[in-house]
Amino acid sequence: MTTALFSGGDDCGFSYRSIRDAKDGSLRSARFRMEYLWRFFEPPADKDFKSELRTEFNALYWEMYLTVPDLNKCPYGPS
C-alpha cells in the first residue's frame, strides 16, 4: 500500500508547492509522474524522504528518478 507523496501545508519550497498544487498543464503531469515513481520508490526510500522532499525537492526528485529504473520494476526513467 503506497502512502501519498505530497502533503499539505506551507512549510515547503517553491518547487514542491508548485507541483503539489498544480491544477493543469505540465506541472500537473509532473505530479502524476512523481506519484507513479513513488509507488516503486517508497519501499526502499529513507524513512525521512517525504518530509525532506518538502525542502530539498530538486535533489530528492533526481534521487527517485534515477533510482527507480535500477529497481527493474518501472519502465519509466532515464535510458
Buried (B, 14 or more C-beta within 10 A) or exposed (E): EEEEBBBEEEEBEEBBBBBBEBEEEEBEEBBEBBEBBBEBBBEEBEEEBBEEBBEBBEEBBEBBBEBBBEEEEBEEBEE
